[in-house]
Amino acid sequence: MAKNTHPRQQQEFLDELAGLWPLAKGSLTEVRKPCIRPNCQACKEGRKHPAFLFTFTLEGKRRCRYVALALVETMRKALDNGRRLEKRLFELGDELIEDHRKNRT
């Protein structure tokens, strides 16, 4: 295992990571679904009711979970933070290689 030669960068990343909560990777989709009420005017008119689905991959399998309306904004923030983290991880990999190239003897 390589020795940690970048303690300052590691601490900066951990500080940055602390600000990226909540985190999630996947997608959030709004769908329209009929309800179970027999005389629902929205369903009769074809408007149906909004529902949100969180889609993600777990152990190689695609999964979907219903998201309560009260949780939608939190999930949007979590997904945005997840994209930021993923972008940052790509940048860190590139920085690691560049740093090695500059400092090799």
Jmol script that loads the backbone (N, CA, C; Angstrom):
load data "model"
ATOM      1  N   MET A   1       0.843  -1.179   0.000  1.00  0.00           N
ATOM      2  CA  MET A   1       0.000   0.000   0.000  1.00  0.00           C
ATOM      3  C   MET A   1       0.891   1.245   0.000  1.00  0.00           C
ATOM      4  N   ALA A   2       0.511   2.211  -0.811  1.00  0.00           N
ATOM      5  CA  ALA A   2       1.302   3.431  -0.934  1.00  0.00           C
ATOM      6  C   ALA A   2       1.179   4.300   0.316  1.00  0.00           C
ATOM      7  N   LYS A   3       2.276   4.926   0.651  1.00  0.00           N
ATOM      8  CA  LYS A   3       2.295   5.837   1.786  1.00  0.00           C
ATOM      9  C   LYS A   3       1.557   7.123   1.414  1.00  0.00           C
ATOM     10  N   ASN A   4       0.805   7.688   2.356  1.00  0.00           N
ATOM     11  CA  ASN A   4       0.080   8.927   2.094  1.00  0.00           C
ATOM     12  C   ASN A   4       1.071  10.082   2.041  1.00  0.00           C
ATOM     13  N   THR A   5       1.337  10.557   0.825  1.00  0.00           N
ATOM     14  CA  THR A   5       2.284  11.653   0.644  1.00  0.00           C
ATOM     15  C   THR A   5       1.581  12.984   0.454  1.00  0.00           C
ATOM     16  N   HIS A   6       0.255  12.985   0.558  1.00  0.00           N
ATOM     17  CA  HIS A   6      -0.520  14.205   0.324  1.00  0.00           C
ATOM     18  C   HIS A   6      -1.523  14.452   1.455  1.00  0.00           C
ATOM     19  N   PRO A   7      -1.054  14.599   2.701  1.00  0.00           N
ATOM     20  CA  PRO A   7      -2.010  14.768   3.807  1.00  0.00           C
ATOM     21  C   PRO A   7      -2.846  16.039   3.693  1.00  0.00           C
ATOM     22  N   ARG A   8      -2.275  17.120   3.156  1.00  0.00           N
ATOM     23  CA  ARG A   8      -3.028  18.369   3.021  1.00  0.00           C
ATOM     24  C   ARG A   8      -4.168  18.205   2.015  1.00  0.00           C
ATOM     25  N   GLN A   9      -3.874  17.590   0.868  1.00  0.00           N
ATOM     26  CA  GLN A   9      -4.905  17.373  -0.138  1.00  0.00           C
ATOM     27  C   GLN A   9      -5.995  16.432   0.393  1.00  0.00           C
ATOM     28  N   GLN A  10      -5.569  15.437   1.175  1.00  0.00           N
ATOM     29  CA  GLN A  10      -6.535  14.504   1.742  1.00  0.00           C
ATOM     30  C   GLN A  10      -7.487  15.237   2.686  1.00  0.00           C
ATOM     31  N   GLN A  11      -6.959  16.088   3.535  1.00  0.00           N
ATOM     32  CA  GLN A  11      -7.805  16.828   4.472  1.00  0.00           C
ATOM     33  C   GLN A  11      -8.723  17.797   3.729  1.00  0.00           C
ATOM     34  N   GLU A  12      -8.215  18.441   2.672  1.00  0.00           N
ATOM     35  CA  GLU A  12      -9.055  19.343   1.875  1.00  0.00           C
ATOM     36  C   GLU A  12     -10.222  18.580   1.253  1.00  0.00           C
ATOM     37  N   PHE A  13      -9.939  17.367   0.764  1.00  0.00           N
ATOM     38  CA  PHE A  13     -10.992  16.553   0.170  1.00  0.00           C
ATOM     39  C   PHE A  13     -12.023  16.154   1.224  1.00  0.00           C
ATOM     40  N   LEU A  14     -11.572  15.743   2.404  1.00  0.00           N
ATOM     41  CA  LEU A  14     -12.492  15.349   3.462  1.00  0.00           C
ATOM     42  C   LEU A  14     -13.372  16.517   3.903  1.00  0.00           C
ATOM     43  N   ASP A  15     -12.786  17.715   3.958  1.00  0.00           N
ATOM     44  CA  ASP A  15     -13.569  18.905   4.290  1.00  0.00           C
ATOM     45  C   ASP A  15     -14.612  19.183   3.206  1.00  0.00           C
ATOM     46  N   GLU A  16     -14.204  19.039   1.949  1.00  0.00           N
ATOM     47  CA  GLU A  16     -15.114  19.235   0.819  1.00  0.00           C
ATOM     48  C   GLU A  16     -16.237  18.188   0.844  1.00  0.00           C
ATOM     49  N   LEU A  17     -15.869  16.958   1.155  1.00  0.00           N
ATOM     50  CA  LEU A  17     -16.828  15.858   1.194  1.00  0.00           C
ATOM     51  C   LEU A  17     -17.892  16.074   2.272  1.00  0.00           C
ATOM     52  N   ALA A  18     -17.489  16.629   3.395  1.00  0.00           N
ATOM     53  CA  ALA A  18     -18.435  16.869   4.492  1.00  0.00           C
ATOM     54  C   ALA A  18     -19.569  17.792   4.062  1.00  0.00           C
ATOM     55  N   GLY A  19     -19.300  18.678   3.112  1.00  0.00           N
ATOM     56  CA  GLY A  19     -20.328  19.604   2.632  1.00  0.00           C
ATOM     57  C   GLY A  19     -21.232  19.010   1.568  1.00  0.00           C
ATOM     58  N   LEU A  20     -20.964  17.780   1.154  1.00  0.00           N
ATOM     59  CA  LEU A  20     -21.757  17.144   0.107  1.00  0.00           C
ATOM     60  C   LEU A  20     -22.756  16.133   0.663  1.00  0.00           C
ATOM     61  N   TRP A  21     -23.455  16.493   1.689  1.00  0.00           N
ATOM     62  CA  TRP A  21     -24.463  15.589   2.227  1.00  0.00           C
ATOM     63  C   TRP A  21     -25.830  16.207   2.026  1.00  0.00           C
ATOM     64  N   PRO A  22     -26.818  15.508   1.629  1.00  0.00           N
ATOM     65  CA  PRO A  22     -26.917  14.068   1.376  1.00  0.00           C
ATOM     66  C   PRO A  22     -26.322  13.689   0.021  1.00  0.00           C
ATOM     67  N   LEU A  23     -26.027  12.395  -0.155  1.00  0.00           N
ATOM     68  CA  LEU A  23     -25.430  11.875  -1.385  1.00  0.00           C
ATOM     69  C   LEU A  23     -26.259  10.727  -1.946  1.00  0.00           C
ATOM     70  N   ALA A  24     -26.349  10.670  -3.271  1.00  0.00           N
ATOM     71  CA  ALA A  24     -27.000   9.533  -3.935  1.00  0.00           C
ATOM     72  C   ALA A  24     -26.493   9.471  -5.369  1.00  0.00           C
ATOM     73  N   LYS A  25     -26.556   8.281  -5.947  1.00  0.00           N
ATOM     74  CA  LYS A  25     -26.222   8.095  -7.352  1.00  0.00           C
ATOM     75  C   LYS A  25     -27.377   7.345  -7.996  1.00  0.00           C
ATOM     76  N   GLY A  26     -27.895   7.901  -9.062  1.00  0.00           N
ATOM     77  CA  GLY A  26     -29.025   7.315  -9.755  1.00  0.00           C
ATOM     78  C   GLY A  26     -29.786   8.408 -10.475  1.00  0.00           C
ATOM     79  N   SER A  27     -31.098   8.217 -10.626  1.00  0.00           N
ATOM     80  CA  SER A  27     -31.911   9.239 -11.271  1.00  0.00           C
ATOM     81  C   SER A  27     -33.275   9.308 -10.604  1.00  0.00           C
ATOM     82  N   LEU A  28     -33.898  10.458 -10.752  1.00  0.00           N
ATOM     83  CA  LEU A  28     -35.221  10.704 -10.192  1.00  0.00           C
ATOM     84  C   LEU A  28     -36.154  11.038 -11.355  1.00  0.00           C
ATOM     85  N   THR A  29     -37.242  10.320 -11.444  1.00  0.00           N
ATOM     86  CA  THR A  29     -38.172  10.494 -12.554  1.00  0.00           C
ATOM     87  C   THR A  29     -39.580  10.736 -12.023  1.00  0.00           C
ATOM     88  N   GLU A  30     -40.253  11.716 -12.622  1.00  0.00           N
ATOM     89  CA  GLU A  30     -41.655  11.933 -12.287  1.00  0.00           C
ATOM     90  C   GLU A  30     -42.509  11.136 -13.258  1.00  0.00           C
ATOM     91  N   VAL A  31     -43.448  10.399 -12.716  1.00  0.00           N
ATOM     92  CA  VAL A  31     -44.393   9.628 -13.523  1.00  0.00           C
ATOM     93  C   VAL A  31     -45.805  10.028 -13.096  1.00  0.00           C
ATOM     94  N   ARG A  32     -46.783   9.645 -13.875  1.00  0.00           N
ATOM     95  CA  ARG A  32     -48.186   9.897 -13.546  1.00  0.00           C
ATOM     96  C   ARG A  32     -48.869   8.547 -13.385  1.00  0.00           C
ATOM     97  N   LYS A  33     -49.556   8.370 -12.254  1.00  0.00           N
ATOM     98  CA  LYS A  33     -50.196   7.083 -11.968  1.00  0.00           C
ATOM     99  C   LYS A  33     -51.650   7.290 -11.564  1.00  0.00           C
ATOM    100  N   PRO A  34     -52.502   6.342 -11.913  1.00  0.00           N
ATOM    101  CA  PRO A  34     -53.883   6.430 -11.453  1.00  0.00           C
ATOM    102  C   PRO A  34     -53.966   6.045  -9.974  1.00  0.00           C
ATOM    103  N   CYS A  35     -54.984   6.536  -9.317  1.00  0.00           N
ATOM    104  CA  CYS A  35     -55.176   6.184  -7.912  1.00  0.00           C
ATOM    105  C   CYS A  35     -56.226   5.079  -7.792  1.00  0.00           C
ATOM    106  N   ILE A  36     -56.571   4.708  -6.570  1.00  0.00           N
ATOM    107  CA  ILE A  36     -57.525   3.620  -6.358  1.00  0.00           C
ATOM    108  C   ILE A  36     -58.947   4.116  -6.117  1.00  0.00           C
ATOM    109  N   ARG A  37     -59.142   5.432  -6.047  1.00  0.00           N
ATOM    110  CA  ARG A  37     -60.494   5.969  -5.815  1.00  0.00           C
ATOM    111  C   ARG A  37     -61.349   5.796  -7.072  1.00  0.00           C
ATOM    112  N   PRO A  38     -62.506   5.218  -6.955  1.00  0.00           N
ATOM    113  CA  PRO A  38     -63.330   4.921  -8.141  1.00  0.00           C
ATOM    114  C   PRO A  38     -63.854   6.149  -8.875  1.00  0.00           C
ATOM    115  N   ASN A  39     -64.048   7.268  -8.200  1.00  0.00           N
ATOM    116  CA  ASN A  39     -64.618   8.457  -8.847  1.00  0.00           C
ATOM    117  C   ASN A  39     -63.643   9.636  -8.874  1.00  0.00           C
ATOM    118  N   CYS A  40     -62.380   9.366  -8.985  1.00  0.00           N
ATOM    119  CA  CYS A  40     -61.374  10.439  -8.993  1.00  0.00           C
ATOM    120  C   CYS A  40     -61.459  11.221 -10.306  1.00  0.00           C
ATOM    121  N   GLN A  41     -61.698  12.512 -10.194  1.00  0.00           N
ATOM    122  CA  GLN A  41     -61.858  13.366 -11.372  1.00  0.00           C
ATOM    123  C   GLN A  41     -60.555  13.462 -12.173  1.00  0.00           C
ATOM    124  N   ALA A  42     -59.417  13.576 -11.488  1.00  0.00           N
ATOM    125  CA  ALA A  42     -58.127  13.662 -12.185  1.00  0.00           C
ATOM    126  C   ALA A  42     -57.874  12.413 -13.019  1.00  0.00           C
ATOM    127  N   CYS A  43     -58.170  11.255 -12.476  1.00  0.00           N
ATOM    128  CA  CYS A  43     -57.960  10.002 -13.207  1.00  0.00           C
ATOM    129  C   CYS A  43     -58.943   9.875 -14.368  1.00  0.00           C
ATOM    130  N   LYS A  44     -60.181  10.289 -14.153  1.00  0.00           N
ATOM    131  CA  LYS A  44     -61.183  10.240 -15.218  1.00  0.00           C
ATOM    132  C   LYS A  44     -60.786  11.118 -16.398  1.00  0.00           C
ATOM    133  N   GLU A  45     -60.174  12.276 -16.093  1.00  0.00           N
ATOM    134  CA  GLU A  45     -59.753  13.215 -17.139  1.00  0.00           C
ATOM    135  C   GLU A  45     -58.404  12.827 -17.752  1.00  0.00           C
ATOM    136  N   GLY A  46     -57.778  11.781 -17.232  1.00  0.00           N
ATOM    137  CA  GLY A  46     -56.504  11.324 -17.782  1.00  0.00           C
ATOM    138  C   GLY A  46     -55.283  12.024 -17.216  1.00  0.00           C
ATOM    139  N   ARG A  47     -55.481  12.924 -16.248  1.00  0.00           N
ATOM    140  CA  ARG A  47     -54.355  13.661 -15.660  1.00  0.00           C
ATOM    141  C   ARG A  47     -53.560  12.789 -14.695  1.00  0.00           C
ATOM    142  N   LYS A  48     -54.232  11.907 -14.006  1.00  0.00           N
ATOM    143  CA  LYS A  48     -53.649  11.012 -13.010  1.00  0.00           C
ATOM    144  C   LYS A  48     -52.946  11.808 -11.908  1.00  0.00           C
ATOM    145  N   HIS A  49     -52.038  11.160 -11.181  1.00  0.00           N
ATOM    146  CA  HIS A  49     -51.393  11.801 -10.031  1.00  0.00           C
ATOM    147  C   HIS A  49     -49.876  11.667 -10.146  1.00  0.00           C
ATOM    148  N   PRO A  50     -49.141  12.738  -9.760  1.00  0.00           N
ATOM    149  CA  PRO A  50     -47.680  12.658  -9.861  1.00  0.00           C
ATOM    150  C   PRO A  50     -47.100  11.699  -8.817  1.00  0.00           C
ATOM    151  N   ALA A  51     -46.081  10.984  -9.235  1.00  0.00           N
ATOM    152  CA  ALA A  51     -45.316  10.113  -8.336  1.00  0.00           C
ATOM    153  C   ALA A  51     -43.867  10.191  -8.798  1.00  0.00           C
ATOM    154  N   PHE A  52     -42.943   9.941  -7.891  1.00  0.00           N
ATOM    155  CA  PHE A  52     -41.527  10.014  -8.218  1.00  0.00           C
ATOM    156  C   PHE A  52     -40.862   8.677  -7.952  1.00  0.00           C
ATOM    157  N   LEU A  53     -39.964   8.304  -8.867  1.00  0.00           N
ATOM    158  CA  LEU A  53     -39.221   7.055  -8.750  1.00  0.00           C
ATOM    159  C   LEU A  53     -37.726   7.344  -8.750  1.00  0.00           C
ATOM    160  N   PHE A  54     -37.028   6.739  -7.823  1.00  0.00           N
ATOM    161  CA  PHE A  54     -35.568   6.794  -7.756  1.00  0.00           C
ATOM    162  C   PHE A  54     -35.070   5.494  -8.379  1.00  0.00           C
ATOM    163  N   THR A  55     -34.283   5.616  -9.442  1.00  0.00           N
ATOM    164  CA  THR A  55     -33.753   4.456 -10.140  1.00  0.00           C
ATOM    165  C   THR A  55     -32.246   4.415  -9.927  1.00  0.00           C
ATOM    166  N   PHE A  56     -31.734   3.244  -9.592  1.00  0.00           N
ATOM    167  CA  PHE A  56     -30.310   3.090  -9.304  1.00  0.00           C
ATOM    168  C   PHE A  56     -29.888   1.660  -9.622  1.00  0.00           C
ATOM    169  N   THR A  57     -28.584   1.434  -9.651  1.00  0.00           N
ATOM    170  CA  THR A  57     -28.046   0.094  -9.886  1.00  0.00           C
ATOM    171  C   THR A  57     -27.416  -0.397  -8.595  1.00  0.00           C
ATOM    172  N   LEU A  58     -27.774  -1.614  -8.206  1.00  0.00           N
ATOM    173  CA  LEU A  58     -27.229  -2.224  -6.999  1.00  0.00           C
ATOM    174  C   LEU A  58     -26.810  -3.646  -7.340  1.00  0.00           C
ATOM    175  N   GLU A  59     -25.536  -3.938  -7.138  1.00  0.00           N
ATOM    176  CA  GLU A  59     -24.982  -5.257  -7.433  1.00  0.00           C
ATOM    177  C   GLU A  59     -25.310  -5.693  -8.858  1.00  0.00           C
ATOM    178  N   GLY A  60     -25.185  -4.751  -9.797  1.00  0.00           N
ATOM    179  CA  GLY A  60     -25.399  -5.048 -11.199  1.00  0.00           C
ATOM    180  C   GLY A  60     -26.845  -5.127 -11.642  1.00  0.00           C
ATOM    181  N   LYS A  61     -27.772  -4.891 -10.745  1.00  0.00           N
ATOM    182  CA  LYS A  61     -29.193  -4.967 -11.089  1.00  0.00           C
ATOM    183  C   LYS A  61     -29.846  -3.600 -10.963  1.00  0.00           C
ATOM    184  N   ARG A  62     -30.700  -3.280 -11.920  1.00  0.00           N
ATOM    185  CA  ARG A  62     -31.433  -2.021 -11.920  1.00  0.00           C
ATOM    186  C   ARG A  62     -32.562  -2.104 -10.899  1.00  0.00           C
ATOM    187  N   ARG A  63     -32.685  -1.090 -10.066  1.00  0.00           N
ATOM    188  CA  ARG A  63     -33.713  -1.043  -9.018  1.00  0.00           C
ATOM    189  C   ARG A  63     -34.472   0.277  -9.113  1.00  0.00           C
ATOM    190  N   CYS A  64     -35.717   0.260  -8.664  1.00  0.00           N
ATOM    191  CA  CYS A  64     -36.543   1.465  -8.570  1.00  0.00           C
ATOM    192  C   CYS A  64     -37.188   1.502  -7.196  1.00  0.00           C
ATOM    193  N   ARG A  65     -37.241   2.688  -6.641  1.00  0.00           N
ATOM    194  CA  ARG A  65     -37.904   2.883  -5.345  1.00  0.00           C
ATOM    195  C   ARG A  65     -38.824   4.083  -5.458  1.00  0.00           C
ATOM    196  N   TYR A  66     -39.995   3.964  -4.858  1.00  0.00           N
ATOM    197  CA  TYR A  66     -40.927   5.078  -4.774  1.00  0.00           C
ATOM    198  C   TYR A  66     -40.343   6.125  -3.837  1.00  0.00           C
ATOM    199  N   VAL A  67     -40.479   7.395  -4.195  1.00  0.00           N
ATOM    200  CA  VAL A  67     -39.999   8.504  -3.365  1.00  0.00           C
ATOM    201  C   VAL A  67     -41.203   9.322  -2.917  1.00  0.00           C
ATOM    202  N   ALA A  68     -41.386   9.437  -1.619  1.00  0.00           N
ATOM    203  CA  ALA A  68     -42.477  10.247  -1.078  1.00  0.00           C
ATOM    204  C   ALA A  68     -42.295  11.700  -1.503  1.00  0.00           C
ATOM    205  N   LEU A  69     -43.398  12.390  -1.751  1.00  0.00           N
ATOM    206  CA  LEU A  69     -43.328  13.784  -2.189  1.00  0.00           C
ATOM    207  C   LEU A  69     -42.517  14.645  -1.229  1.00  0.00           C
ATOM    208  N   ALA A  70     -42.601  14.359   0.058  1.00  0.00           N
ATOM    209  CA  ALA A  70     -41.858  15.134   1.057  1.00  0.00           C
ATOM    210  C   ALA A  70     -40.347  14.948   0.928  1.00  0.00           C
ATOM    211  N   LEU A  71     -39.911  13.903   0.240  1.00  0.00           N
ATOM    212  CA  LEU A  71     -38.481  13.596   0.116  1.00  0.00           C
ATOM    213  C   LEU A  71     -37.890  13.995  -1.240  1.00  0.00           C
ATOM    214  N   VAL A  72     -38.727  14.457  -2.165  1.00  0.00           N
ATOM    215  CA  VAL A  72     -38.270  14.742  -3.533  1.00  0.00           C
ATOM    216  C   VAL A  72     -37.152  15.779  -3.569  1.00  0.00           C
ATOM    217  N   GLU A  73     -37.307  16.897  -2.885  1.00  0.00           N
ATOM    218  CA  GLU A  73     -36.264  17.933  -2.925  1.00  0.00           C
ATOM    219  C   GLU A  73     -34.956  17.433  -2.316  1.00  0.00           C
ATOM    220  N   THR A  74     -35.034  16.659  -1.255  1.00  0.00           N
ATOM    221  CA  THR A  74     -33.824  16.090  -0.641  1.00  0.00           C
ATOM    222  C   THR A  74     -33.139  15.144  -1.618  1.00  0.00           C
ATOM    223  N   MET A  75     -33.923  14.333  -2.324  1.00  0.00           N
ATOM    224  CA  MET A  75     -33.340  13.413  -3.312  1.00  0.00           C
ATOM    225  C   MET A  75     -32.692  14.177  -4.461  1.00  0.00           C
ATOM    226  N   ARG A  76     -33.316  15.266  -4.885  1.00  0.00           N
ATOM    227  CA  ARG A  76     -32.707  16.082  -5.953  1.00  0.00           C
ATOM    228  C   ARG A  76     -31.353  16.622  -5.507  1.00  0.00           C
ATOM    229  N   LYS A  77     -31.284  17.101  -4.275  1.00  0.00           N
ATOM    230  CA  LYS A  77     -30.013  17.615  -3.753  1.00  0.00           C
ATOM    231  C   LYS A  77     -28.991  16.482  -3.638  1.00  0.00           C
ATOM    232  N   ALA A  78     -29.419  15.315  -3.160  1.00  0.00           N
ATOM    233  CA  ALA A  78     -28.515  14.169  -3.018  1.00  0.00           C
ATOM    234  C   ALA A  78     -27.946  13.750  -4.368  1.00  0.00           C
ATOM    235  N   LEU A  79     -28.782  13.734  -5.397  1.00  0.00           N
ATOM    236  CA  LEU A  79     -28.314  13.354  -6.733  1.00  0.00           C
ATOM    237  C   LEU A  79     -27.360  14.398  -7.299  1.00  0.00           C
ATOM    238  N   ASP A  80     -27.658  15.677  -7.081  1.00  0.00           N
ATOM    239  CA  ASP A  80     -26.755  16.739  -7.528  1.00  0.00           C
ATOM    240  C   ASP A  80     -25.405  16.616  -6.816  1.00  0.00           C
ATOM    241  N   ASN A  81     -25.434  16.383  -5.510  1.00  0.00           N
ATOM    242  CA  ASN A  81     -24.191  16.202  -4.754  1.00  0.00           C
ATOM    243  C   ASN A  81     -23.440  14.960  -5.231  1.00  0.00           C
ATOM    244  N   GLY A  82     -24.168  13.903  -5.567  1.00  0.00           N
ATOM    245  CA  GLY A  82     -23.534  12.691  -6.085  1.00  0.00           C
ATOM    246  C   GLY A  82     -22.796  12.961  -7.387  1.00  0.00           C
ATOM    247  N   ARG A  83     -23.400  13.762  -8.271  1.00  0.00           N
ATOM    248  CA  ARG A  83     -22.725  14.121  -9.528  1.00  0.00           C
ATOM    249  C   ARG A  83     -21.488  14.973  -9.257  1.00  0.00           C
ATOM    250  N   ARG A  84     -21.589  15.875  -8.295  1.00  0.00           N
ATOM    251  CA  ARG A  84     -20.413  16.691  -7.931  1.00  0.00           C
ATOM    252  C   ARG A  84     -19.278  15.817  -7.396  1.00  0.00           C
ATOM    253  N   LEU A  85     -19.626  14.855  -6.548  1.00  0.00           N
ATOM    254  CA  LEU A  85     -18.609  13.963  -5.989  1.00  0.00           C
ATOM    255  C   LEU A  85     -17.961  13.131  -7.088  1.00  0.00           C
ATOM    256  N   GLU A  86     -18.765  12.601  -7.985  1.00  0.00           N
ATOM    257  CA  GLU A  86     -18.219  11.785  -9.071  1.00  0.00           C
ATOM    258  C   GLU A  86     -17.257  12.611  -9.929  1.00  0.00           C
ATOM    259  N   LYS A  87     -17.638  13.844 -10.247  1.00  0.00           N
ATOM    260  CA  LYS A  87     -16.765  14.734 -11.031  1.00  0.00           C
ATOM    261  C   LYS A  87     -15.472  14.987 -10.281  1.00  0.00           C
ATOM    262  N   ARG A  88     -15.587  15.228  -8.986  1.00  0.00           N
ATOM    263  CA  ARG A  88     -14.396  15.505  -8.173  1.00  0.00           C
ATOM    264  C   ARG A  88     -13.462  14.301  -8.123  1.00  0.00           C
ATOM    265  N   LEU A  89     -14.021  13.091  -8.051  1.00  0.00           N
ATOM    266  CA  LEU A  89     -13.190  11.884  -8.039  1.00  0.00           C
ATOM    267  C   LEU A  89     -12.406  11.733  -9.338  1.00  0.00           C
ATOM    268  N   PHE A  90     -13.040  12.055 -10.471  1.00  0.00           N
ATOM    269  CA  PHE A  90     -12.314  12.023 -11.743  1.00  0.00           C
ATOM    270  C   PHE A  90     -11.164  13.029 -11.726  1.00  0.00           C
ATOM    271  N   GLU A  91     -11.451  14.234 -11.212  1.00  0.00           N
ATOM    272  CA  GLU A  91     -10.414  15.269 -11.134  1.00  0.00           C
ATOM    273  C   GLU A  91      -9.264  14.826 -10.237  1.00  0.00           C
ATOM    274  N   LEU A  92      -9.579  14.212  -9.102  1.00  0.00           N
ATOM    275  CA  LEU A  92      -8.528  13.768  -8.171  1.00  0.00           C
ATOM    276  C   LEU A  92      -7.637  12.710  -8.801  1.00  0.00           C
ATOM    277  N   GLY A  93      -8.212  11.806  -9.572  1.00  0.00           N
ATOM    278  CA  GLY A  93      -7.402  10.796 -10.252  1.00  0.00           C
ATOM    279  C   GLY A  93      -6.430  11.439 -11.213  1.00  0.00           C
ATOM    280  N   ASP A  94      -6.919  12.416 -11.980  1.00  0.00           N
ATOM    281  CA  ASP A  94      -6.064  13.131 -12.928  1.00  0.00           C
ATOM    282  C   ASP A  94      -4.968  13.907 -12.191  1.00  0.00           C
ATOM    283  N   GLU A  95      -5.336  14.569 -11.086  1.00  0.00           N
ATOM    284  CA  GLU A  95      -4.357  15.329 -10.302  1.00  0.00           C
ATOM    285  C   GLU A  95      -3.274  14.418  -9.728  1.00  0.00           C
ATOM    286  N   LEU A  96      -3.664  13.236  -9.301  1.00  0.00           N
ATOM    287  CA  LEU A  96      -2.703  12.279  -8.746  1.00  0.00           C
ATOM    288  C   LEU A  96      -1.652  11.893  -9.781  1.00  0.00           C
ATOM    289  N   ILE A  97      -2.094  11.630 -11.005  1.00  0.00           N
ATOM    290  CA  ILE A  97      -1.172  11.264 -12.077  1.00  0.00           C
ATOM    291  C   ILE A  97      -0.267  12.444 -12.426  1.00  0.00           C
ATOM    292  N   GLU A  98      -0.858  13.629 -12.559  1.00  0.00           N
ATOM    293  CA  GLU A  98      -0.060  14.823 -12.885  1.00  0.00           C
ATOM    294  C   GLU A  98       0.975  15.111 -11.801  1.00  0.00           C
ATOM    295  N   ASP A  99       0.568  14.985 -10.541  1.00  0.00           N
ATOM    296  CA  ASP A  99       1.494  15.220  -9.429  1.00  0.00           C
ATOM    297  C   ASP A  99       2.643  14.217  -9.472  1.00  0.00           C
ATOM    298  N   HIS A 100       2.330  12.974  -9.783  1.00  0.00           N
ATOM    299  CA  HIS A 100       3.383  11.948  -9.866  1.00  0.00           C
ATOM    300  C   HIS A 100       4.358  12.286 -10.986  1.00  0.00           C
ATOM    301  N   ARG A 101       3.841  12.697 -12.139  1.00  0.00           N
ATOM    302  CA  ARG A 101       4.706  13.029 -13.271  1.00  0.00           C
ATOM    303  C   ARG A 101       5.640  14.189 -12.964  1.00  0.00           C
ATOM    304  N   LYS A 102       5.124  15.194 -12.253  1.00  0.00           N
ATOM    305  CA  LYS A 102       5.929  16.360 -11.924  1.00  0.00           C
ATOM    306  C   LYS A 102       6.999  16.043 -10.893  1.00  0.00           C
ATOM    307  N   ASN A 103       6.738  15.119  -9.983  1.00  0.00           N
ATOM    308  CA  ASN A 103       7.646  14.873  -8.870  1.00  0.00           C
ATOM    309  C   ASN A 103       8.509  13.623  -8.989  1.00  0.00           C
ATOM    310  N   ARG A 104       8.412  12.904 -10.086  1.00  0.00           N
ATOM    311  CA  ARG A 104       9.233  11.689 -10.211  1.00  0.00           C
ATOM    312  C   ARG A 104      10.683  12.055 -10.505  1.00  0.00           C
ATOM    313  N   THR A 105      11.565  11.172 -10.080  1.00  0.00           N
ATOM    314  CA  THR A 105      12.996  11.454 -10.265  1.00  0.00           C
ATOM    315  C   THR A 105      13.601  10.488 -11.246  1.00  0.00           C
TER     316      THR A 105
END
end "model"
wireframe off; spacefill off
backbone 0.3
color backbone group
